[in-house]
Amino acid sequence: MIMTVTRTAILYFVVIICMRIMGKRQVGELQPSELVITILISELASIPMQDLNRPVSSGVIAILVLVLLELIVSALTLKSDIFRKIFEGKSAVIIQNGVIDQKVMKKLRVTIDDLLEGLRQAGNFSIEKVNYAVMETNGRISVQLKEDFDTATRQDMNIKSKSEGLPKVLISDGKIASEVFKNEAKKQLKEKGLKLSQVFLMTKNDLGEYFIVRKEK
């Protein structure tokens, strides 16, 4: 029992470290080679855990070799367009100037239902509003709306604004996030008539604006 737990813990930490080395991506954004490596790593990690006669080192070495290969492939795809096309493919335009390219859809084996689903996931429910739709290498669809349906920006309306920056967390779950913000947080709590235990979250942006979420009772 102790041996099984130990082997499992070792393989767990090895897999976690290897996944961190490979970089951060959501499952839906993995390239084909990354997805294959992820599946193989999980399979290799499970073998020593199931078969106690196999040394843990055999699984660890195999996992490290796969990670090394993935790093080599990543380096090659960064340096070479040819390797990038081989391992990652290239994006394809499905809708161009509002017209669906049925040949591209057939080549990619994408159905109308797949296209409509991808457009909805991109936040667009009306295909007639789409100017361009691009199938990315990770399978997601990027959308550019027609000018009449696109959202106006502050620049379009000649409105100048200052950036709010990245909000700083002053209070998190009823606790002051850092001693640096202690006096400032207490001052805001006093002005709002709140106790520290009543606040779930307090943030401050670069414009000096505070956002407070009270704890639910």
Secondary structure, DSSP 4 states (H G I P E B T S, - for coil): -HHHHHHHHHHHHHHHHHHHHH----GGG--HHHHHHHHHHHHHHHHHHH-TTS-HHHHHHHHHHHHHHHHHHHHHHHH-HHHHHHHH---EEEEETTEE-HHHHHHHT--HHHHHHHHHHTT---GGGEEEEEE-TTS-EEEEE-GGGSPPPTTTTT-------SPEEEEETTEES-GGGHHHHHHHHHHHT--GGGEEEEEE-TTS-EEEEEPP-
